[in-house]
Amino acid sequence: MMGRPLLRLWIVAVILASLAVVVWFASQSGSAQEDSVGGLRRMISEGSVPWADVQRVTVRRGAENVIEFVRRDGRWWQSKPFEFPMQDAEVDALVARAAEVQIRESAAVAAADDTMIATGLTPEAPTVEFGWGAGALTLRLGARLPAGFAWMCTDADPMPRVARSTFHDAALLGDFRQWRTPFLFSRADVECTRLVCEQRTQGGVERIEVVREGPQWRLVSPLNTRADRGAIERWLEALERAQTSGFVADNPTELLPFGLDRPTTMVEVHSQRQSVASDGSVTRLDDVERLEIGSPVRSGAAERFARLTQRPEAVLELDATAVAAAVPIGLLLVDPTATGCRAEDIAALRFEPIGGENWRLQRSAGDWRVVNAQGESKADKAAAESLLAKLCKARASELTLERPSADLVAGRIVAESFDGRELAALSVVQERNNGRFGIDDGSGVLRIHPSSFGLRLDAQSCMPAAQRMNPVVPPTDQVP
């Protein structure tokens, strides 16, 4: 009784082997046979599947290996085994390859049980399902054949067909993890309201934090001072471009091997997004993207393991460029200008030199006037605008957190707005013998300028050229 099933199996195997040889020789005969009886044609007839409307792709490589992609709001997401944004082009390419699968017209066999086993198209075979609306199509992927062919069938037509193996390659050999979007942050743009970076060091945790104040930025940690808008925007641009160099592991049982049980570095991008309710009301919601950086991928390497806490299932690898983009140098984020104001927003400057006469420099119908104890007189416009440029545009050559001693102070300059508010109050120091200048705006940062900065606190500096005198420099020690 066992002889007959065994004989049938041998016959099927011989038929399939013979067919494989025929397919191989046919593939070598050139494109001249493509339109012949034994040529190629599309497996799925054009128009039978609305490929542009596919919203779900499910790839089953085994009972425990199921990956699903769904399209939401015009882009692809991995939804199983966990949610992660995908590179749209990769999933779209898989759909396009399914639409273009080509089969040999003459290479088909009956869908008998023995045949299905021999072709590998059993119920356990890998499948790819495409879903749209209420419809779906499943491709079943069978055993490979010589010359770039493989067995394939659909749920609508279970007859085994000999098809080009390009779709097999895409669906079975690709690492879907690398199809995920490599970008670390999606909100590091004009919607960002706060940036935070923490680094764990031997001395504790070093924290850098900046917050948006209208169009400007302010550094609130490790000190409270004006931030350099250009430097913050460069940091944001670096974060927006930052990418992972690869996905290392999914759902690891332990974070310790990656150093992510106690990350050494953390970066947060805070932003706000709008939510529109059915009644048309708009609500602004806080959104936080957080990157945790762990240990080097190997001893002495610049590359590090990392993960995104909003998608903690995936362990990433970061190269040195991405790590550098995430971690700025705190002092480089400080605004290096004296006032942080625009020159056109300043209506007047009040000068209080040590040991000298207080005076004012104020706008008057497009010109500038000097107001002191002797009265009011016209100022040298070029000298006034040069002074404004030094206070509003000149960038310090050095920044320090050291506080100068009181005997270094040469005087104060107060910038006033058109409504009389104080925009900035500056303490000015200068080294002995016309040395370097230091400007302190009260935030704890001393902005140092070279001696060529030439900042003068006396009214004579803004008088017409014929009335100017050399400044009197108080005897001081050196600026730190």
Secondary structure by P-SEA (a helix, b strand, c coil): caaaaaaaaaaaaaaaaaaaaaaaaaaacccccccccccccccccccccccccccbbbbbccccbbbbbbbccccccccccbbbbcaaaaaaaaaaaaaaccccccccccccaaaaaaacccccccbbbbbccccbbbbbbccccccbbbbbccccccccccccaaaaaacccccccccccccccccccccccbbbbbbbccccbbbbbbbbcccbbbbcccccccccaaaaaaaaaaaaabbbccccccccccccccccccccbbbbbbbbbbbbccccbbbbbbbbbbbbbbccccccccbbbbbbcccccbbbbbcaaaaaaacccccccccccccccccccccbbbbbcccbbbbbbbbccccccccccccccccaaaaaaaaaaaaccbbbccccccccccccccbbbbbbcccccccbbbbbbbcccccbbbbbccccbbbbbccccccccccccccccccccbbbbccccccc
